[in-house]
Amino acid sequence: MAHTDERYMRQAIKLAEKGVDRPSSLPRVGVVVVANGSVVGKAFAGAGGSVPALTSALNQAGEKCEGASIYANVEPSAEATDAEKLISRLLDCGAARVVVGIAESLSEARPVLDRLNEAGIEVVTGVCEQQCRRLNEAYFKYVHTQVPFVTVKFAQSLDGRLATATGNSQWISSPSSLRLAHQLRREHDCVMVGIGTVLADDPRLTVRLIDGRNPLRVVVDSHLRIPSTARLLREGAHRTLIATTAQADSGRLSELEGLGAEVMTATGAADGSGVDLPELLRTLGRRGVASVLVEGGARLITSMVAARLADRLVVVVAPKLIGRGIEAIGDLGTTNLDEAITFSSVETRKLGADVVFDARLN
Ligand SMILES: NC(=O)c1ccc[n+]([C@@H]2O[C@H](COP(=O)([O-])OP(=O)(O)OC[C@H]3O[C@@H](n4cnc5c(N)ncnc54)[C@H](OP(=O)(O)O)[C@@H]3O)[C@@H](O)[C@H]2O)c1
């Protein structure tokens, strides 16, 4: 049975993955209904879907729900706006078993799984739990802390350089790795860069190489050095937020607002090193931003990592040597090796000519 449960849970996870376009404040949900060894209903929570995946899957299965097993990667009511209605539906459908990846209850309703158990439905939890948790890691962090999940991503040479000494970084990595950048953008609510990157590369920070939603673009820029000709202002300025400080010129602030961008005067960092990043993340969280992709450059990446604000690090390592150049990560104040930042669940994979390192910071 355990083997069968894992097989169908993997199908539920695959379905849930189709909901990557959903804002990270909503869970990614996949549901599979199995009766007599066949899948009789399946659904996932899509970008704009108002019907919970569980309801869609049960509707599809109809009378075949009688005696069926229902597989869902998260606790069934996590996705529902009316958890009570969903629970009644589950109790009435005649299912014999409910198998979930993560048992954690996030709804206001009394623990759903207990109620199903009391009603005589067999409840199995923790199937493929690690994969299920990974799929919704941004969502879980956000609902528990109201602070967005932060992924730091960059491409570096084999000798740890982000760019040459003259600031040239396009393109260190291979075309396949560029696609990865666009995939990550699609999966996050917001992309953030430092003003140094805007001045050096004039990026668009949109999703172009694949289909998908464009995230909010945030630039940290204490003195409003962003040029009016920047692509972030010429193309879709209404999706650009510039986080500045009180040191910025108020006339320049009005000009940028006139171009359509939103300018937010954030708190300055206590050590004078620009925008107070913890406060900025909390502010973004209050606006409903549940995931942030930090795409560089060196100073912003270093600040994020040094302040222990990053949850995940994705590094594309290209088989190139640059020698003297801009180092990807600067001073972290580490004097002893036991102070070094370490990682859990490290994954590496080959992508074109590059190697991708993908891990969670401890
Ligand atoms: N290989 C890659 O994946 C990749 C990706 C991106 C960029 N790059 C390269 O990286 C280089 C740019 O890096 P960079 O270090 O010069 O610039 P950056 O990290 O993009 O921007 C740094 C600037 O952001 C502002 N800032 C505001 N608050 C900050 C804070 N709390 N922490 C850090 N910065 C803050 C500061 O300017 P103010 O004081 O004026 O606010 C700071 O100088 C370019 O050569 C670019 O091509 C490479």
The ligand as an SDF file (V2000), in Angstrom:
LIG
                    3D

 48 52  0  0  0  0  0  0  0  0999 V2000
   26.1910   37.0730  -12.9570 N   0  0  0  0  0  0  0  0  0  0  0  0
   25.0180   37.4220  -12.4800 C   0  0  0  0  0  0  0  0  0  0  0  0
   24.1540   36.5660  -12.2350 O   0  0  0  0  0  0  0  0  0  0  0  0
   24.7350   38.8690  -12.2350 C   0  0  0  0  0  0  0  0  0  0  0  0
   23.4490   39.2420  -11.8260 C   0  0  0  0  0  0  0  0  0  0  0  0
   23.2300   40.5840  -11.5720 C   0  0  0  0  0  0  0  0  0  0  0  0
   24.2310   41.5080  -11.6880 C   0  0  0  0  0  0  0  0  0  0  0  0
   25.4620   41.1030  -12.0830 N   0  0  0  0  0  0  0  0  0  0  0  0
   26.5750   42.0640  -12.1670 C   0  0  0  0  0  0  0  0  0  0  0  0
   26.7850   42.6130  -10.8860 O   0  0  0  0  0  0  0  0  0  0  0  0
   27.3310   43.9230  -11.0430 C   0  0  0  0  0  0  0  0  0  0  0  0
   26.5230   44.8680  -10.1800 C   0  0  0  0  0  0  0  0  0  0  0  0
   26.7200   44.5390   -8.8230 O   0  0  0  0  0  0  0  0  0  0  0  0
   26.8430   45.6590   -7.7200 P   0  0  0  0  0  0  0  0  0  0  0  0
   27.2660   45.0210   -6.4680 O   0  0  0  0  0  0  0  0  0  0  0  0
   27.6540   46.7480   -8.2890 O   0  0  0  0  0  0  0  0  0  0  0  0
   25.3690   46.2570   -7.6450 O   0  0  0  0  0  0  0  0  0  0  0  0
   23.9910   45.7670   -7.0130 P   0  0  0  0  0  0  0  0  0  0  0  0
   24.1880   44.7670   -5.9420 O   0  0  0  0  0  0  0  0  0  0  0  0
   23.0830   45.4500   -8.1290 O   0  0  0  0  0  0  0  0  0  0  0  0
   23.4950   47.1370   -6.3870 O   0  0  0  0  0  0  0  0  0  0  0  0
   24.1390   47.6170   -5.2460 C   0  0  0  0  0  0  0  0  0  0  0  0
   23.6090   48.9770   -4.9130 C   0  0  0  0  0  0  0  0  0  0  0  0
   22.2620   48.8770   -4.4400 O   0  0  0  0  0  0  0  0  0  0  0  0
   22.0490   49.9020   -3.4970 C   0  0  0  0  0  0  0  0  0  0  0  0
   21.5350   49.3480   -2.2370 N   0  0  0  0  0  0  0  0  0  0  0  0
   20.5380   49.9090   -1.5180 C   0  0  0  0  0  0  0  0  0  0  0  0
   20.3310   49.2350   -0.4040 N   0  0  0  0  0  0  0  0  0  0  0  0
   21.1940   48.2050   -0.3920 C   0  0  0  0  0  0  0  0  0  0  0  0
   21.4590   47.1850    0.5390 C   0  0  0  0  0  0  0  0  0  0  0  0
   20.7750   47.0790    1.6880 N   0  0  0  0  0  0  0  0  0  0  0  0
   22.4210   46.2840    0.2500 N   0  0  0  0  0  0  0  0  0  0  0  0
   23.1170   46.3720   -0.8960 C   0  0  0  0  0  0  0  0  0  0  0  0
   22.9110   47.3250   -1.8220 N   0  0  0  0  0  0  0  0  0  0  0  0
   21.9560   48.2590   -1.5730 C   0  0  0  0  0  0  0  0  0  0  0  0
   23.3890   50.5720   -3.2270 C   0  0  0  0  0  0  0  0  0  0  0  0
   23.4500   51.7450   -4.0100 O   0  0  0  0  0  0  0  0  0  0  0  0
   22.8960   53.1000   -3.3440 P   0  0  0  0  0  0  0  0  0  0  0  0
   23.7560   53.3310   -2.1300 O   0  0  0  0  0  0  0  0  0  0  0  0
   23.0440   54.1300   -4.3880 O   0  0  0  0  0  0  0  0  0  0  0  0
   21.4900   52.8320   -2.9670 O   0  0  0  0  0  0  0  0  0  0  0  0
   24.3810   49.5870   -3.7810 C   0  0  0  0  0  0  0  0  0  0  0  0
   25.5650   50.1740   -4.2470 O   0  0  0  0  0  0  0  0  0  0  0  0
   27.2450   44.2590  -12.5140 C   0  0  0  0  0  0  0  0  0  0  0  0
   28.4970   44.1020  -13.0860 O   0  0  0  0  0  0  0  0  0  0  0  0
   26.2760   43.2510  -13.0490 C   0  0  0  0  0  0  0  0  0  0  0  0
   26.5490   42.9550  -14.4190 O   0  0  0  0  0  0  0  0  0  0  0  0
   25.7410   39.8100  -12.3700 C   0  0  0  0  0  0  0  0  0  0  0  0
  1  2  1  0
  2  3  2  0
  2  4  1  0
  4  5  1  0
  4 48  2  0
  5  6  2  0
  6  7  1  0
  7  8  2  0
  8  9  1  0
  8 48  1  0
  9 10  1  0
  9 46  1  0
 10 11  1  0
 11 12  1  0
 11 44  1  0
 12 13  1  0
 13 14  1  0
 14 15  2  0
 14 16  1  0
 14 17  1  0
 17 18  1  0
 18 19  2  0
 18 20  1  0
 18 21  1  0
 21 22  1  0
 22 23  1  0
 23 24  1  0
 23 42  1  0
 24 25  1  0
 25 26  1  0
 25 36  1  0
 26 27  1  0
 26 35  1  0
 27 28  2  0
 28 29  1  0
 29 30  1  0
 29 35  2  0
 30 31  1  0
 30 32  2  0
 32 33  1  0
 33 34  2  0
 34 35  1  0
 36 37  1  0
 36 42  1  0
 37 38  1  0
 38 39  2  0
 38 40  1  0
 38 41  1  0
 42 43  1  0
 44 45  1  0
 44 46  1  0
 46 47  1  0
M  CHG  2   8   1  16  -1
M  END
$$$$
